[in-house]
Amino acid sequence: MEHQFIKLLLETGENRQALGTIQDAVAHENTQQRVIPGTVAKEAMKIEDSWLMQLLQYYNRDQPSPKVHLLRTKQQTSQSTPLTSFADTYKYALLDGRRVISKAYARKNSAASSLIQIRWHGPKDNEPEPYTGEVQMIFQHQQDGFANTENTLLARIAWLIPSPDTPLRGTEHLWDDFPELGVETWLLDQYAPSGDTNFPPNILPLASIHCQAARGIITYTKPPLWLSTTMDRYPTSFAAYNLGTGVAMAP
């Protein structure tokens, strides 16, 4: 295992994003926090309208009556407060030692480090099911009437749409007998409409994310498909690699 880890370090020498993940894994060993903020991209950024509506749904979800309202709306009560229209955005954050990058700030707009999976109990699900999405933005949003919002990292997520097709003929799915691999197929370049109740909410605490995911394109099918797999079997904590007692962490 030692030589595999050294090989990983050497191969990432010219890849800043991958090398950053290795460095973050080292830093993560010194804390018990599951989520750690990364670099601030913009402070007090004005929030666009579609984002505001998603935030409104986030704060009012599971409330007996609305607790926040838009400044321009007349649908407000004496118990609700105006929705703050500014947020601090982040280029990335650490989740279990692995760097999750806001797609808005990713190199070449790549979603490679923005893909995540959560387990969510939807309206048609008998038990929590895996849903995969792209983290469009990581941010902090301070809102009156809610405790500790200034210390909570949120993620704005675009959800992938499941495909009934598979890379094989018909509906046969090679990975049905291996659910631990978490392999799923998705419609290529398509996302669930904002606020669709058949999918998880578009804004969630970053800590509610189960793990990151990896994705590729199946090009020989008609139409082409996205294919993803979960990455919860690949921890970044050095303790998981069982390198032995002779390996010590640098201070």
N, C-alpha and C positions, 0 to 999 in steps of 0.2 A: 504493500500500500504506500510506503514511503516514496518509492520511485514514481508512482502514479501522481502523487501530489506534487512532487518536484517538477515533473513533466508539465503538469497543469500550470504551474507558476511560469515556466519558461515559455510556454505557448501563448500566455497572455501578455507577455512583455510588450508587444506592439499593439495590443488592443486595450485602449484606455478604459473602455466601459467594463470589459471583463476583469481587468486588473483592479478597477475600483471595487468590484464585488469581492475580490479576494481580500483587499485591504479592509473593506467593511466587515467581513467575516471575522477578521482579527479583532477589530474594535468591539464587535458584538460580544466577544468572549468575556469582556470586562463589565458587562451589565446584564441585569435580569429582565430588562424591558423587552417586550416582544416587538414594539414599534418605536423607532427612533427617527426623529426628523432629520432630513438631509439639508441641502443648500437651499436657502430662500431664493426664489426667482424674482418675484415682485411683491412688494409690500403694498397693502391697501389698494389692490387692483379692483377696478370697477367691474362688477359682475354683469354679464350679458343676460338678456331677458329669459332665454330658455333655461339657463343655469339657475336664475332666480326662482323660476317655477318649480324646478326640481328641489331646490332648498326649501321652498314653502311646503312641498309634500313631505320632505324629510322631517321637518320640525312638527308638523301637524299630524303625522302618522301616529295612530294608536292613541290619540288624544280625544277625550269626550267632546271637546269643543276646540275650535282653532285657537292656538296660542300665539301665532304670528300672522301678520297680514302684510300685503304689499302697500306701499305708501299711497299709490294712486287708486287703490280699490276702495269701494264703499262698504265692502263686506268685512267689517271689523266689529269687535265687541269690546266691552270695557275690560275684559280679561286678556285681550291680545295686545301684542306689541309690534311696532313696525319691523319688517325684515331688514336687517342690515345689508346694504348693497355693495359692500367691499369685503375682500378676503385677501389673506396673505397666501401666495402660491409657492409651491416647492418644486424644484427640479426632480427630486427623488426623495425616498424615505427607505429606511431599512425595515424589513419584515422578516423576523426570525433570522437576521443576519444576511439576508439576501436583498440586493438593491432593486426596488420597484421604481421605475422611472415614469414620470408623467409623459404621456405620448406627445403632448404639446411641446415639450422641451427635449425630446429624444433626437438623436442624430438622424438626419434624413427622414424624420417623422416615422421612424421604425417602431413597431409595437413589440419587438423581441423581448424587452425587459418590462413591458407594460401589461402583459397577459397574466390574468389571475383567475382563480377559481374560488367560489364560495359554495357552501352547502345551505340551501334555502328550501323552506317548506312552502311551496306555492299552492295556489287554490286548487290545483288538480293533482297535487302530490300526496300520496299516503304517508310519506316520510320525507325528510330532507333529501333533496336531489342536488347533484353538482350542476352549477351554471358557470360558464366561462365568459369572460369579458375583457375589454381593454380599459386600463386606467387612463382616462383622458387628462385628468388633472388631480394633483394632490394639494390640499389646501387646509388652512385653519380659518375658521369663521366665528367671530365673537358675536353672540346673540343675546340680547337682554331677555331675561325670563328663564334662561336655561343655565344650569350650573356647569362650570368647568369647560365651557366651549373653547376657551382660549388655549386649553391644553389637549384638545382632541384633534387628531389629524383625520380629515375626511378624504374620501376618494370619489371622484365623479367618473362613472363607469358606463361604457357602451357595451351592451350585451349581445353576444353572438346568437344567431338564430339556428336552432338544431335543424339538421337535414335528415330526411327519411332515407336518403341514399347512402350507399357504402361503396368502398373501392372494389367490392366483389359484385357478383351478379345478384340481381334481385335485392332482397332485404337481408341477405345473409351477412352477419357481422362477425368477422374473425375473432374479435376480442370479447364477445359476450361471455365466454367461459373464463375470462381473466379480468374481472371488474377492478382488481387492485391496480391495473395499469392506467385506468381512467381515460381510455381512448374514446374520443367522441368525434363525430363529423358535423360540419356546419356549412350553411350557405356561404359561398364565397363573396366577400366584400359587402355583406349585408348585416344590418344591425336592427335590433328590436326598436320599435317606436318608443320615444320617451314617454314614461308613465304607463306603459303597458303592464297591466296587473298580472299577466301570465309570466312575467319575468321579475327578478328581484328589483328593488328600488334602484334608481340611477345614482343616488348618493347614499353612501354607507360609511361608517367609521372604518378606517384602514385596518383596525384590529379585528374586524369581523371577517376579513379575508382568510380563507383556509390556507391557501398556498399560491405560488406562481404556477404558470402553465407554459408549455411549449407548443408551437404550432407550425405546420407545414402545409403545402398545397398539393393536392392530388390532381395532376393535370390530364391524365388519360381518361377520366370519366367525363360524361356529358350530362350536366354541366360540370366544370371543375369544382372541387370541394376544398374546404379547409378541414384539416385533421389535427386534433390537439391531444395532448396527454398531460396528466397531472405531474407536478414535480415534488409532491410531498414525500416521495421516497428518497429524495436527494438533499439531505440537510447540509447547511454550510458550516455548522458548528464543528470545530476541530475535534471535539470530544467524540463525535460520531465516527471519525475515521480510525479510531483505535491505533494511533501512531505509537503508543507506548509511553512509559513513564520517563523515557529519556528525552522526550520532546517537551520543551518548556515554552510558555508564552513570553514574548518580549514585553517589558513594562511599557 
